[in-house]
């Protein structure tokens, strides 16, 4: 990054923190590097605040007194915390979001696929939606897991390991073709 680079609001992915149990601090530091908009839960807000991380929004359920007046309250209502955060981001024209969670519930993200670019970090995996024809360069021996299962899946550059897991055959591109609008896949961090 050059010293004259200006990061505009919403240019970088927002960061939604729903859990931090097994998430490496180094990876969190990388996600915070560009000063994203940060949304978290009322349970995690004190943890982030204690670590000097500036919070922009807190997802609440019921009465909750904001610790500072400049923090936006995002009511979850009947939604999950993930759904509430994503509704807020989509409504406010964010184009991308990184989500850190301890529990991966793909149903919380299905509606938002195609409305906002999602990358979900859960434990030691990075999860994201891909369209048919997706390809990506990977080193040999890396594991790719297909989390949503199409009727037909055609792969190249991958060796099946069973249980919807694949390993890259060699350094280079792998690709996925399938019969659904999108699939969620996971790769190791």
C-alpha positions in Angstrom: 0.0 0.0 0.0 1.4 3.4 -0.9 1.3 6.2 1.6 -1.2 8.2 -0.5 -3.7 5.3 -0.9 -7.1 6.4 0.4 -9.6 3.7 1.5 -13.1 4.9 0.9 -16.0 3.7 3.1 -17.5 0.4 1.9 -14.6 -0.1 -0.5 -13.2 -2.9 1.7 -15.3 -5.8 3.0 -17.2 -5.2 6.2 -16.4 -7.6 9.1 -19.1 -9.3 11.1 -17.8 -11.0 14.3 -20.2 -13.7 15.6 -17.6 -15.8 17.4 -13.9 -15.9 18.1 -13.4 -19.2 20.0 -10.9 -20.9 17.6 -10.1 -18.0 15.3 -6.3 -17.2 15.1 -5.4 -13.6 16.3 -3.1 -13.3 13.3 -5.9 -13.9 10.9 -8.1 -11.4 12.8 -5.3 -8.8 12.4 -5.2 -9.4 8.6 -9.0 -8.8 8.4 -8.7 -5.6 10.4 -5.8 -4.2 8.4 -8.0 -2.0 6.1 -10.2 -0.7 8.9 -13.4 -2.3 7.8 -16.9 -1.5 9.2 -17.1 -3.9 12.2 -20.4 -5.4 13.4 -20.6 -7.8 16.3 -23.0 -9.2 18.9 -23.7 -7.7 22.3 -21.9 -10.7 23.9 -18.7 -10.1 21.9 -18.6 -6.3 22.0 -16.8 -6.1 25.3 -14.1 -8.6 24.1 -13.4 -6.6 20.9 -13.5 -3.3 22.9 -11.0 -4.7 25.5 -8.7 -5.5 22.6 -8.9 -2.0 21.2 -11.0 -2.9 18.2 -13.4 -0.1 17.2 -17.0 -1.4 16.7 -19.4 0.3 14.3 -22.5 -1.7 15.0 -23.8 -4.1 17.6 -26.5 -6.7 16.8 -29.0 -6.7 19.7 -31.9 -8.7 20.9 -34.1 -6.9 23.4 -33.0 -3.9 25.5 -29.3 -3.2 25.3 -27.6 0.1 26.2 -24.9 1.0 23.7 -21.5 1.5 25.3 -20.9 4.6 23.1 -23.3 6.9 21.3 -21.5 6.5 18.0 -22.2 2.7 17.8 -25.2 1.7 15.7 -27.7 -0.7 17.2 -28.9 -3.4 14.8 -32.0 -5.2 16.1 -32.1 -8.9 15.3 -35.8 -9.2 15.8 -36.7 -12.8 14.8 -33.6 -13.1 12.6 -30.4 -14.9 13.5 -27.5 -12.5 14.3 -25.9 -13.4 10.9 -29.2 -12.6 9.1 -29.6 -9.3 10.9 -26.0 -8.2 10.1 -26.4 -9.2 6.5 -29.7 -7.4 6.1 -28.1 -4.3 7.5 -25.1 -4.5 5.2 -27.2 -5.2 2.0 -29.6 -2.4 2.9 -26.7 0.0 3.3 -25.1 -1.0 -0.1 -22.1 -2.9 1.2 -20.8 -5.2 -1.6 -18.7 -7.6 0.5 -18.4 -9.0 4.0 -16.0 -11.3 5.9 -17.8 -13.2 8.7 -16.1 -14.9 11.7 -18.3 -17.5 13.4 -17.9 -20.5 15.7 -20.9 -22.3 14.3 -21.5 -22.6 10.5 -25.2 -22.5 9.7 -25.3 -22.2 5.9 -29.1 -21.6 5.9 -28.4 -18.2 7.5 -26.4 -17.2 4.3 -28.4 -18.7 1.5 -30.7 -15.7 0.9 -27.8 -13.3 0.7 -25.7 -15.2 -1.8 -25.7 -13.1 -5.0 -26.6 -9.9 -3.0 -23.3 -9.5 -1.2 -19.9 -11.3 -1.6 -19.6 -13.6 1.5 -16.5 -15.1 3.0 -17.2 -17.0 6.2 -14.4 -18.0 8.5 -15.3 -20.8 10.8 -12.5 -22.4 12.9 -9.8 -23.4 10.4 -11.8 -23.0 7.3 -12.7 -20.2 4.8 -16.1 -20.8 3.3 -17.6 -19.0 0.3 -20.1 -19.4 -2.5 -19.1 -20.2 -6.0 -20.9 -20.3 -9.4 -20.6 -23.2 -11.8 -17.4 -22.9 -13.8 -15.5 -21.6 -10.8 -11.7 -22.1 -10.9 -8.9 -21.2 -8.6 -5.1 -21.7 -8.4 -4.0 -23.9 -5.5 -0.8 -25.7 -4.5 -0.7 -29.5 -4.7 -2.2 -31.4 -1.8 -4.7 -28.7 -0.6 -8.1 -29.9 0.6 -11.4 -28.5 -0.8 -14.7 -29.5 0.7 -18.0 -29.1 -1.1 -20.5 -28.1 1.6 -23.7 -28.0 -0.5 -24.3 -31.0 -2.8 -25.5 -30.7 -6.4 -27.0 -33.6 -8.3 -24.1 -33.4 -10.8 -20.6 -32.2 -10.0 -17.7 -32.2 -12.5 -14.3 -31.4 -11.2 -10.9 -31.0 -12.8 -7.6 -30.8 -11.0 -9.0 -32.5 -8.0 -8.8 -36.0 -6.6 -11.9 -37.2 -4.7 -11.2 -38.2 -1.1 -14.8 -39.1 -0.1 -17.3 -37.4 2.1 -17.5 -34.4 -0.4 -13.8 -33.6 0.1 -11.2 -33.3 -2.6 -7.5 -32.8 -2.8 -5.7 -30.7 -5.5 -3.7 -33.0 -7.7 -0.9 -30.6 -8.6 0.1 -26.9 -8.4 -2.3 -25.2 -10.7 -6.0 -24.5 -11.3 -8.8 -26.7 -10.2 -12.4 -26.1 -11.4 -15.9 -27.0 -10.5 -19.0 -27.3 -12.7 -22.4 -28.2 -11.3 -26.2 -28.0 -11.9 -27.1 -25.5 -9.2 -27.0 -21.7 -9.1 -24.1 -21.8 -6.6 -22.3 -24.1 -4.1 -20.6 -23.3 -0.8 -17.1 -24.6 -0.7 -14.5 -24.6 2.1 -10.8 -24.4 2.1 -8.3 -24.7 4.9 -6.8 -21.5 6.3 
